[in-house]
Amino acid sequence: MRASSILSLLLWSSAISTASAGLFKKKHRRQKAGTKYEPHGEVHVVVNKVGPFNNPTETYRYYSLPFCRTHADESTHKEAYEEERNIALESDEEEEESASYLRKLEIKGNRIGAERHKQRLGESIVGDRRETSPYELSFKDDIEWRLLCKTTLDKHDLIQLKEAIHNNYFFEMFIEDLPMWGYVGDIEDEDEILGEVEGQSHTYLFPHLHFKLGYNKNQIVSAAVTTERDRRVDITNVNKPTPVQFSYSVEYFEDDLPWRMRMTRYADSRFLPGSFEIHWLSIINSFVLVLLLTAFLTIILMRVLKNDFSRYMEIDDSSMEEEESGWKLIHGDVFRFPQFPVLFCASVGTGVQLTIATLLLLGLALTGMISTTRRGSILAGMVILYCLTTTVGAYISTRLYFQMNGKNWVRCVLFTAGLFPVPTSFVFMWVNTVALFHGSTSALPFSTIFTIAAIFALVALPLTILGGIVAKNYANHDFNAPTRTTKVAREIPTEVPWYRSRFVQMVVSGFLPFSAIYIELHYIFASMWGHQIYTLFGILLFAFVLLLIVTSFISVALLYFQLAREDHRWWWSTFINSGMTGLFIYAYSFFYYFHRSGMTGMLQSSFYFGYMSIVSFGFFLMLGSCGFHFSLLFVKHIYSRVKCD
């Protein structure tokens, strides 16, 4: 109960802080993708967020910058259009042509910007904050040039925009759920060391956007936005008010891309053919190395075990005691249960639960049942699957706890319920507070926090209790150890060669499985902490299964060497050794942050290292439980093959 109380307190305190930001305003209905347009039908441009390109988590509302919230009226647009086109109405024919064009571009002025849209759970989790925009687009109607608004930027606005441009800000918009990106501005002649040099470097704002939309029959299947350098505005001098005309143009073209395949171009554009080929070659190389390593360990271990079985079968107990070492000597201690059984059982159960949830997630993504291109669908799917699989985790942990002759099974169930969510909540509290302090959209809104808390309280917690009850009443509580455990523990030899020490075992057991997924980690990190869209879930599933297999074989091999030196404390050591790959993943995150990315700042660093610690902890639990189960099968097998009193 204590773990669930802490979790609820953390979530609600963050929810109250976020609610104070005024997120209970009425929101617009979501613009559903797949609209079949009539000729000249309204096309809505939804704006989302802005932020530094190198810090993908550090995002802010689109209208945190001084962009237009209302559309210019028709008379203002007419004046600006005539000025833009430099039209000199010298003849009635030219006047009629201009008037005809302006009538065709009739402006309604009924679209208001900065009004919130309703969002999916996954979109809110990844920091999307979709809002309306005043852009007036209609289906298949090209627009040569249209004024959005006229404004004069004061010193505060200029400083804000200039700082955004110097931080390489980009913006994100949507049409029919198709994302579009562009830069707020650009810098010219900036010194690489000194930065902006007065009188030499210039800062430019891009006030004109060009929308290029592809349609297939009566549906929009592709969308892109570009900025025009010819229409840029110099905002280098922030002390002088600068008049700016924000404008846009629209171009339609026929596209043969089917609507259901419209997201494939985003995936293709993120992976160049060369890197994709290197990706495949790296995976094949890792697979071959892992296959050779696994085969080598299997052959060696089987030969050693065969010799051990032959030796132990031929000698009697009196001769056995004269042996210098051997794993049979500790048959009365090898099944002595570990210290802290509640924590151990909860770790094993949570690890199994996370493994099953991850396999289900990758399987659903591979079959297309979870959209891999829809924003935040993977994170939302993982939250749901974690909650639905809590029954498995509670069942595994409670059954193992009863097999260890445990009595306080309720405590074990509660430990299982909070082992992963509580650390996640602490990290969330920290990063959400930092995001709120910076005014970032990465801070979860109250509705999202409430939804996640409700799912945990109404789904995950009851299913966890159900799993514990089922294990208590129906699971097999017999451990079925092949040997009897003595009352007094055998003394463990203290003189151990350095290459058989616990530290060396931990390094070896973590490094070898890590080497199997090292190449794949780069692509995963680029997707998680960059702007790439990861779609190779078949390879990811293969790499994950490969990781589980390698971890299991390594843990069994190291366990044999541990038992051979008469060290019977293998429960925790096997779990920790198997989970050490999680620590290597966290160490790699430091390498990626400082040498493979351009991420900077308190906000981005808090999100990156905070959530990577949770991901690494999850891998520690998954691989630890996997290695433990294979090691348990191995120990039971070898001790059931030899005769022991």
N, C-alpha and C positions, 0 to 999 in steps of 0.2 A: 504493500500500500504506500510505503514511503516513496518508492521510485515513481509511481504514477502521480503522487501528490506534487513531487518536485517538477515533473514534466508539465503538469497542468498549470502550476504557478508560473513557470518560465514562459509558456505559450501565452497565457493570459496577460502577463505583465507587458510582453512585447506587443500584444494586440491592443492594449489600452494606449500605449505610446503611439502606435500607428494610427489608431482611431482619432487621436487628438489632431491629426493633420487634416481632418475634415474629409474623410473618404466616404461619407454616407450620402453624397449628392446623387441625385437621380442620374442614371446613365442611359445612354442611347442603346437601342437594340443592336446587337451584333450584325454587321454586314455579312450575310451568308455568301460564301463562295459558290460559284456554279450558276450564277444568274444568267438566264437566257434573255438577252436584251432585244427590245424593239428598236427600230431605227430612231436615232436621236434620243434614246433613253438615257437617264441620268447615270453617270458613272462616278462613284464616290472614291475620293482619295483619303485614306486613313493615315494620319501621321502617328508615329510611335515614340521615338526617343532620339537623343543626341548623346555623344560622348566621345572620349579619346579613342582613336582607332586601336592603339596598342593596349588599352585597358578595356576589354570587352564587357567586364562586369560593372565598371564605373559608368553607368548610364543615367541620364536625367530626362525629365519631361521635354518633349519637343518645344513646348512653349516656355521653357525656362530661358530661352533666348528670344530676343525681341523680333519674332516673326509676325506676319500679318494674321490677325484673327478674324477680320471681316474682308469682304470683297468690295472693290471699288464699284461705284454705281456706273450706269451707262454713259452719262455725260462726262464724268471724269475719265473714263476709259476712252471715249471718243477724242477728247482733247489730247490725251497721251498717245493714242494711236496715230493721230495726224502728225504729232510731233515726232514720233518714232519713225514713221514712214516718210516724213518730210514732204507731205503732200501739198502741192500748190494747185489749188482748184482753179485752173485757167480756162477750162472748157466745161460745158454742160455734160459732155460724155464722161469726163473724168470725175466730175462731181457725182453723177449718177452711179458710176462704178464703185466709188468709195462708199456712198450711202447704202448701196446694195450689200456690200461686204459687212458694214456695221450692223445692218438689220439682221443679217445671218448670224452674227455673233451677239444676239440679244442676251443681256445679262439679267438674271433673275434676282441675284443678291440675297437669296434666302438661305444660304449656307453659312453657318457660324462655326468658327474654330474653337478649339480648347474645351470641347465638351466630351466627357468620358464615354468610352464604349464598354459594354459588358465583355468579359473575357473568360476563356477557359481556365481551369485550374493550372494546367501546365504553363500557359502564357504568363500568368501572374507569378509563378514560381521563378521563371527565368528573367523577370524584371520588365516585361512588356507593360506599357501604359498607353493603350491606343486611344486616340482622340480624333474628333472631327476636324476637318480643314475647310477653308472657304473656297478651295479650287472648284471651278465649275467645268466639268467635262461631260460630254455626251457621246454616245456610242457612234463610231464611224465618222465623227465630225472633226476634221483637222482644224487646228487653230494655228494661224501663222504667228500671231503675237497677241497677248492679252494682258492688260494691266491687272495685277492682283491688288496692290494698294500703293499709295504714295505716303511716305513718312519721312520725318527728319530725325535722324539718330542723334541723341544728345551724348554728352560725355560718358554717362553711365552705360548707355547702350553700346557705345563704341568700344569702351574698355572691355565690356563683357564679350562682345563679338571678337575683338582682337585677341583676347586671352584664349578663346575657344579655337580660333584659327591657329594660334601658335602651339596649342596642344593637339593639333591635328584632329579636330572634331569631325565626325561624320554624322549624317542624319539617316533615319530609316523611315520609309513610308510603305504603305500597302495599297494595292489595288487587287481586289478579288483574292485576298490572302497571298498575293505574290509580292515578296519583299523587294524593295528598291533601295539602293544606297547611293549616297553622294557626299561630297565634302562641302563644308560650310564656306570655305575660302582657301586661299593659297598665299604663300610667302615667296617673294623673289629677292635675290641678292642678299640672302642672310648669311652671315659669317658662321662657319661651322663651329668655331670655338667661342667667339664673342656673342653670337646670336644676332639680335637686331642692332644694326649700326645706323645711327641717326644720319639722314641725308643720303644713305646708300641703299638700305633695304626697304622694301615696301610690303604692306599687308593689304590684300585684296579680298573683298567680299563677293560671293557669287549670288546676285539677286535674281537671276533668271534660271528657271528650270525647264528642261525640254523632256516631255513625256513621250516615250515611244512604245506603243501598245500593239501587240499582235492579236488578231482574232481568227478564230476558226468557226465559220458559219455565224452563229449569233452568240458566241461565248468568247471572252477574253482569255487567252492561253499564255501570254507572255507580257511582261512589263519591265521597263527599264527607265531610269531617269538620269539625265546628264546635265552638267552645268556648262555654261558657255563663257569662255575666257574673254571673248570680245565684249561682253556686256558687264564685266566686273567693275567694281567700285573701289577706289583707293580709300582705305580708312586708316592710313598710317598715322595721321595727325588726329588724336582723340580729343584735343582741346577745341577743335573747330566743328560745330554742328554740321552734319553731312546729310543732304537730301538724297533719298534712295527710292528708286522705283522697283518694287518687287513685281516680277512678271513671269509668265509661263507660256509655253507653246505645246501643241499636241500633234502627234503624227501617228496615224493608224496604218497598218500593213497587214496583208493576209498571210497567215501562218498555218502550215499544215500539221502542226503539232497537236495531237489529240489532247482533250482537256484532262483526262486522267493521267497523262504523262507530263503535265506541265511543270512539275517540280524537278524532273530529271536534269534539266539544263543547269540548275543550280548545283547539283551534285557533280555534274560533268565539269562545270567551270571551276570547281574547287580543286580538282585533281588533274594535273596535266598528264598527258600520256607517258612522259618519261618517268615521273615520280610514281605513277601507278605501276609501271613495269618493274621499277626498283622495289616497290612494295611487295609484289608477288615473289620476286627473286629472294627477298629477305625472309619472307615467310617460309619458302621452300628450304632455304638454307638452315633456318632455325629448326624446322621439322626434321631434317636429316641429322643434324647434330644431336637433337633430343632423342631421336630413334636409336642412334649409335650409342649414346650414353645409357639409355634405358636397357638396351640389349646387353651391353657390357656389364652393367650392374646385375642384371638378372642371371647371366651365365655364371659370373663369379660367385654370386650369393648362393645359387643352387649347388654349385660344386662344393663350396665350403660347408653348406648344410648337409649335403650328402655324406661328406667325410665325417662330420660331427655325429650324424645319426649312426653311422657304421661303428664309430669308436665307442659311443655311449651304449650301444646294444651289446657290444662284446665284453665290456668290463663290468664288474659288480660294484656295489656301493663302497666296499672297503678300498678298492682300487681307485674309485672316483675321488675319495677324500685325499689321496696322495697327489692328485693332479694339481698343477699350479694354478690353473684358471679354467673357466668353462661356464657356459650359460646354464648348464644343468644344475650347478651347485646352488643356484639361487631359486630353485623351483618352489621353495617354501616362502619366498618373499616377493616373487615377481607379480603376484596378484594382490599384493597389499595395497589397499585403496589410498589415493593421494590425499594430501592435506587440502583444506578448503574445498570440500566436495561440492558445496552449493555453487560456489563461483565456477568450479570446473565444469559441472554439469550444465550450468546456464551458458557458459561459453561454447560448449560443444553443441547444445541445442540451437543457440542463435546462429552459429556457423552453418549448421545444416539448413536452417531456415533461409539464410541469405543465399546459400548456394542454389537451393531450389528456386528461389525468387529470381535470381540472376539467369539461370537456365531457362526459366519460363519467359522472362523478358526478352532474351536474345532469340528464343524460338518464335515468339509472337512478332518480333520485329522482322525476323527473317521471312516469315510467312505473309507479312503485310497486314496482320491484324492490328498492329500498332503502327501508326504512320511515323516513319522515321524522318520525314521532312516537315511535319507539322510542329510548330514551335512548342517546346516543352513537353511533348507527348511522352518521351522516354522517362523524364523525371516523374511526371504524373503517374505513368504506368508502374514505375518502381515503387512509389508510395502505396499505390493500391495493392500491388502484389505482395509487398512486405506485410501489409495489414492482413491480407487473406491467408498468408502462410504462417501466421503466428501460431496456429494450432499445431503445425508440424514441429516448430521449435519447442513449444511447451511439452508436447508429447515425448520428444526425444530426450529432453533434459530431465523430465520427471521420471521417465522409465529408467534412465541411467542412475538417477539419484536413489530410487528404490532398490536397484540392483546392488548399490553400494551400502545397503542397509540404512539408508537415511530415514529419518522420522519426520522432520519438519518440511514436508513437501510443499506447503503453501509458500514458505519462504523461497524455495527453489523456483516456483512459478513466477513470483513477483520479481525475482532477480532476472529471470529470463525475459520478462516483459519490459524491463527497464535497462538491460545491459547495453543495448544499442541506441534506443531513443534518448536516454538521458544525456550521454556525451554529445549526441547530435543537437539536443536542445541547448546545451551550454554554448556550443559553437555558434548555433543560430542566434542566440541572445547577443553574443558579442558582435557578430558581423551585422546583424540587423540594427543594433544600436549605432555602429559606425556608419551604416548606410543612412539611417535617419539623421544623424548629425551632419552628414554631407548633403542631405536632401536628394539622395539618389533614388531612382526607381527600383533599385535592387532590394530596397526595404519592402518586405511583403506587406500588402494591405491587410486590414483587419479581416475582411471577408475570407481571404485565403488562409490566414492563421486560424480563424474559427473553423473553417472547413476541415483543415488537417487535424485540428484538435478533436473535432467531432468524430472524424473517421477513426482516430486512435481510440477515443473513449467508447464509442458505440460499436466498433467493429473489432479492432485489434485486441483490446483488453478482454472483452467477452470470449473471443476465440482462443486467447491464451489460456484463460481459466478453463475453457472447455477441453483444450488439449491436455491440461494437467489432470482433470477429472477422469478423462478417458484412460490416460496412462495409469492412474491410481487403481481404477476398477477393472480394467481389461488387459493391460499389458503384462507380459511375463516378467516377474520380479526376481527370477533366479538368474544369477550371473553365469552359472555353469562353468566355473573355472575347472580346468582339467587337473589341477593339483591343489592340495590343501595348503593353507597359509599358516605358518607357525606363529606362536604367540609372541616370541621375541624376534625382533628384526635382526637380520644378519649385518655384521659390520661391513661397511663399504671401503674398499681399498682407497687410500689417500694418495699414493704415489702413482700418478698418471702421466704418461708422456705428453708433451705440449700439443702434439698433433691429434691427441685424443681428448683434449680438454673441452669443456663445455663451450667456451668462446669459439674455438675453431669449428666445432660442430654447428653452431648457430650461423657462422659466416658461410660455411659450405652449403648448409641446407637452405639458406636464403638466396645465395648467389646463383646456384645452378638453375633453379626454376626461373629466377628473374631473367637469366640469359635467354630463356625460351620465348619471352614476351618483350624483350627490350626494344626490338624494332617496332613492334606494333604499338608500344606505348607512345612513341612520337606522334603517330597519327591520331591516337585517342586524345592525347593532350592538346593537339592542334584543334581538335573538334570541341573539346570541353572548354578550353581557355583561349579560343580564337574565333575566327569567322568561317571556318571550314564546316561543311556538312558531311558527317560520317555516314556512309551508306553500305560499307562492306561488312555487314553483320554476319555473313556466313564465315568470313575469315575470323572475325572476332569470336564467334562461337567455337570455331576450331581451335583458336589460340587458348581460349579459356579451358576447354576440355584437356588440351595438351598440358596446360599448367597444372591442372588437378592430377593428371597421371604422373607427371614428373615429380611433383611434390610428394605423392604417395610412395613412389619408388625410392626417392632419396631418404624419406623419413624411415622407411623399413630398413634400408641399408645402414643408416647411422644407428638405428635401434639395435641392430645385431651387434655392432661393435661395442655399444654401451653395455649390453647384456654379457658379452664375452669378457668384459673386464669386471664382471660381478657387481655392476651397479643396477640395483633393482628399482630405482626411483625414475621410472621411464614415463609415467603418465604426463606430468607437466612438461618434462623436457621434450617429449615427442610433440606435444601440442605447440610449444613455443618454437621449436626448431622448424616445424612445418609452416608456422605463421610468419617466420622471419622475412619471407618475400614481401610482406606488407611493409616492413620497415625499409627494405630496399626501394620499394616504389615511392615511399615518402622521401627518401634520400634523393632519388632521381628527380622528384619535383623541384628540389632546390637547384639542381643542375639545369633543368629546363627553364626555370624562372630567370636565372642569372645569365645563361648562355644561349638559350634558344628562343627567348621571347623579349619583347620590349616593354613588359609590364613594369609599372612604377606606382608609387603612392601608397598611402595608408589604406585606403578603401580597397583597392585591388589586391594588395598584399594580404589583408585580413581575410577576404573571401577565398583567395587562392590557397594560402597555407591552412586556414581553418577547415575548409571543406576537403582539402587533400588529406588532412589528418583523419577525417571521418572515413574517406574512401580507403585509406591505408588500414585503418582499424577494421573495416569490413573485410578486407582481404586477409588480414591476420586471423580473424575468426573463421572465415570460410576455409582457408588452407589448413589452419590448425585442426579444425574438426575433421577435415578430409584425411589428413595425415594420421590423426589419432585412430580413426575407424579402421584404416588399413593396417596400422600397427597392431591394433587389438586383435584383428583376425590373424595376423602373422604370429603373435605371441601365443594365442590359443592353439594355433596349428602346430607349432614346433614342440610345445610342451605336451600336447596330446599324443605325439608320435614316440615319445620316450617313456620308459617305465620309471615312475617316481613313487616313493612311498608317501 
